[in-house]
């Protein structure tokens, strides 16, 4: 048990959505402006790992709050994964190539 009040639990839960909402546009613009999608992906992956570490090491309300903030940051950076994936697909095959790639794995 993390033994926190219900209002603080609401803040913990809301911090994930708010951090993602606030950070998604600036992170996306930065990635497109600087064309640094691989770096953004690396930071997002590390942020996801940091979120888990904070929740494990600091098993209280503050640890979960910081973990959710890192999770929101990682989720805001998810768009770079999609942009990089779409850069591997030819422009003439944008409609059918994801289906072809999917059928190769089955």
PLY file of the C-alpha trace (Angstrom):
ply
format ascii 1.0
element vertex 106
property float x
property float y
property float z
element edge 105
property int vertex1
property int vertex2
end_header
0.00 0.00 0.00
1.22 3.49 -0.79
-0.86 5.02 2.02
-1.87 8.33 0.44
-5.11 10.27 0.45
-7.67 9.80 -2.28
-7.20 13.34 -3.53
-3.46 12.78 -3.94
-4.20 9.54 -5.81
-6.32 11.62 -8.19
-3.37 13.96 -8.70
-1.11 10.97 -9.38
-3.50 9.57 -11.98
-4.12 12.96 -13.59
-0.42 13.76 -13.83
0.02 11.12 -16.54
-2.61 12.63 -18.82
-1.70 16.23 -18.17
2.03 15.69 -18.73
1.31 13.85 -21.96
-1.09 16.54 -23.14
1.29 19.41 -22.30
4.42 17.76 -23.72
3.11 16.13 -26.91
3.02 19.25 -29.09
6.39 20.73 -28.03
8.15 17.36 -28.30
6.64 16.72 -31.73
7.60 20.15 -32.98
11.12 19.78 -31.61
11.55 16.38 -33.24
10.33 17.66 -36.61
12.26 20.92 -36.44
15.56 19.31 -35.51
14.83 15.99 -37.29
16.01 14.12 -34.19
13.45 11.31 -34.05
15.99 8.65 -33.02
17.17 10.77 -30.10
13.57 11.43 -29.05
12.86 7.69 -29.22
15.86 6.95 -27.02
14.82 9.56 -24.45
11.25 8.20 -24.52
12.43 4.66 -23.92
14.69 5.76 -21.07
11.82 7.78 -19.58
9.65 4.68 -19.57
12.35 2.75 -17.74
12.85 5.60 -15.25
9.13 5.60 -14.54
9.28 1.94 -13.57
12.35 2.47 -11.42
10.77 5.35 -9.52
7.67 3.27 -8.82
9.77 0.34 -7.56
12.38 2.22 -5.55
10.09 4.89 -4.07
7.02 2.84 -3.28
4.94 5.78 -2.05
2.77 8.52 -3.48
5.67 10.73 -4.56
7.35 7.82 -6.36
4.17 7.07 -8.26
3.68 10.76 -9.09
7.20 11.07 -10.51
6.74 7.74 -12.29
3.55 8.95 -13.94
5.26 12.17 -15.03
8.01 10.10 -16.69
5.35 7.85 -18.27
3.60 10.91 -19.68
6.90 12.12 -21.13
7.50 8.71 -22.71
3.98 8.68 -24.18
4.44 12.17 -25.60
7.47 10.89 -27.49
5.66 7.92 -29.04
4.91 9.87 -32.23
8.59 9.68 -33.21
8.30 5.89 -33.39
5.43 6.27 -35.86
7.25 8.89 -37.96
10.34 6.70 -38.21
8.24 3.66 -39.16
6.43 5.60 -41.87
9.75 6.82 -43.29
10.56 3.20 -44.25
7.45 2.91 -46.43
7.49 4.10 -50.04
5.12 6.98 -50.82
3.35 5.05 -53.58
2.56 2.15 -51.22
1.41 4.04 -48.10
-2.06 2.42 -48.26
-1.10 -1.21 -48.84
2.45 -1.67 -47.55
1.59 -1.92 -43.80
-0.74 -4.80 -44.70
2.01 -6.46 -46.71
4.48 -6.07 -43.85
1.94 -7.51 -41.46
1.27 -10.52 -43.68
5.00 -11.30 -43.82
5.12 -11.78 -40.06
2.15 -14.15 -39.89
0 1
1 2
2 3
3 4
4 5
5 6
6 7
7 8
8 9
9 10
10 11
11 12
12 13
13 14
14 15
15 16
16 17
17 18
18 19
19 20
20 21
21 22
22 23
23 24
24 25
25 26
26 27
27 28
28 29
29 30
30 31
31 32
32 33
33 34
34 35
35 36
36 37
37 38
38 39
39 40
40 41
41 42
42 43
43 44
44 45
45 46
46 47
47 48
48 49
49 50
50 51
51 52
52 53
53 54
54 55
55 56
56 57
57 58
58 59
59 60
60 61
61 62
62 63
63 64
64 65
65 66
66 67
67 68
68 69
69 70
70 71
71 72
72 73
73 74
74 75
75 76
76 77
77 78
78 79
79 80
80 81
81 82
82 83
83 84
84 85
85 86
86 87
87 88
88 89
89 90
90 91
91 92
92 93
93 94
94 95
95 96
96 97
97 98
98 99
99 100
100 101
101 102
102 103
103 104
104 105
